[in-house]
Amino acid sequence: MPPKVALIALVVLIVVVLPFWLAIANSPQYAIYQINRSVENKDYQTFSKYVDVNEVVDNTINRTVTQAKADLNTKDCTKNAGDCIKDWAISSITPNSLSDEERAKNNELVKENITSGTYSSESFHLDNLWDDLKKAKPMMDQNGIAHITLVNDKNQKLFVQMQKESGTWRVIDVSSDPQNPYLFLK
């Protein structure tokens, strides 16, 4: 191939492929793909690039406390004393009250579970990752938060919120049921 033709082909390739790649690499779906790969590869460094563990924990606590307070206002505590005690105990937690030491322990626990393989992409298996991510269209809100619903091969839903930080989409909240954030307590 003559050098001029090769140069033209290279320029065309860059002009056509580079914008496409940049659009993919700067998308929330790509971040989810990287998270999935980091879990499979037991790579905590990449995982932590795309997941803000502290923010996920804070948002989970805040959502749980808010729901518990709302539940206290709607329950008949004479009939559901156990539920009311649980809701009262949860609602007494101060959101965003974790100490730096508790945050460090949470991060270390997540790191340990990622690097040991305890967390696995099989726990929320996506049949065909790229096809599933193409279906997961982010809905952007007025604060620049991307809301994505992932549906796995068992038709289970995972609700993910992401925010762009320094050019990288990061997970800031995850819930399997935003209407009942503390199903795990029942």
N, C-alpha and C positions, 0 to 999 in steps of 0.2 A: 504494500500500500504506500503510495507516495506520501511524503511528509505533510504536504498541504492538505490532503484528504484526511489523514489521521488527525491533524490539528482541528479541522472542521468537525469531524466526528466527535472529538473530545469536547469541543465547545458546545455542540448540540447536546451531547450527553449531560454535561454539567448544567446547561440551561434547562433541560427537561427534567432530569432526575433530582438535582439538588433541591429545588423548591418542594417537590413531592416528599423527599426524605425529611426536610426540615419541618414540613407540616406534620408528618407522622411523629417525628422525634420530639416535637413540642406539644404533643397532645396528652390529655389525661389517660387515654387508653394505652399509650405507650408506657406511661408510668406504671399502670397496672400490670402490663406485660413484664416490665422489669422487676416489679415486686414478685410476680409469680416465678420468674426465672431465679431471682435471688433466694427464694425459699427452696426451690428445687436444688439449687447449687450450694445451699447452706452458707450463703454469702451475706452476713449481717451488714457489712459496710454498704453494699448496694441497697439492701433493704432499708437501712436508716436514711439513705439519701432520699428515698421516695415515701417514707412513712415517718410522720412526726409522732412518735410514741407518746410523748408527754401531752400533746394536744388531743390525741385520741383518748387517752385516759381521762383528761380533764372534761372533754365533751361527753364522754360516757357517764361520768359522775354527775355532771350538770343535768344531763337528760334524765338520769335515774332519780335524782333529788326532785326535780321539777315534777316528774310523773308521780312520785310518792306523795308530794304535797297536794297535787290535784286529786289523787285517789282518796286522801284523808277527808277531803271536803265532800266526797260523794258517797262514802261508805257509812253504813249503819254499824257503828262500833259495838253496839250491844249484840249484834248477830255475828260479826266478823272480828272478834277481839284479836285473834292471832294475826290477821292481815293488817289490822290497825296498828298493832305493836310494831310489826315489820315496817309499815309505811312511816310510822312516827320515828323509828330508829334511823331509817334511811333519810328522812326529811331533815333530821337534825345535823346531818353532815354539811359542813361548809364547803360549797363548791370552790375549786381551785385552792384547796387547803393543804395539798401534799407538800411535805418538806423536800428540800433538795436531796436529802438522804433517801426518802421514799421514792422520789423520781429516779434516782440512780439505781435503786433496787429493781424498780419496774423495768428500766432499760436493760439491766444486766440479766433479768429473767427472760425478757424477750430475746436478747442476744443468745443466751444459753439454749433456748428452745429452737431458734433458727439454726445455729451452728451444729446442734446435736441431731437435727432432723426430726425433733418432736413435732414442730409445726411442719405441715406438709401441704403441698398444693392439692393433695387428695382430700383434705378436710372440707374444701369447697371446690370440688373438681369441675372445671370447665371442659366440656367435651372437646371442643376445637377452639383453642384459645383465640386465634385471630378472628375466626367467624363470630365467636361470642363477643369479642371486644368491638367488632364492627357494628353489632346490633346495639351495643351499649352507648347510646348517644348521650353525651353530657348535656345537661340542662344548666345553663348559667344563670345565677341570680344577680341582683343588683350590686352585690358586694364582691363579685368576681369569684364566687365559690361555684365549682362544678359539682353537680349532683348526678351521680351515675348509679343506675340499678343494674346489677349483674344477676343473671339467672343461670343456675347451673343445670346439669343434665338431669337432676332430680326435681327440677322446677322450684328449687329453693331460691329465695331472693336475698341479696346482700346489698344494702344501701351504703354507698360510699360518697363522702364529701371530700373534695380536694381543693387546694388553694395553690396558686403559683407563687413560689418563693425563690427569688434570685434566678428566675428563668426555668425552674424545675417544678413540675406539678407534684405536690406532696399530699398524701392522705392525712386528713385532720379529724375525720370521724368515720366510724363504721358501725352499722347496726343491722341486725337480721330482722328487726321488726321495730320501726320507729314509733309505732303506736303503743308498744309495750316493751320498753327498753330493758326491763329487768326480768325477762322470762326465765333467765338462769336461776333466779332465786326461788322459783316455785317448785 
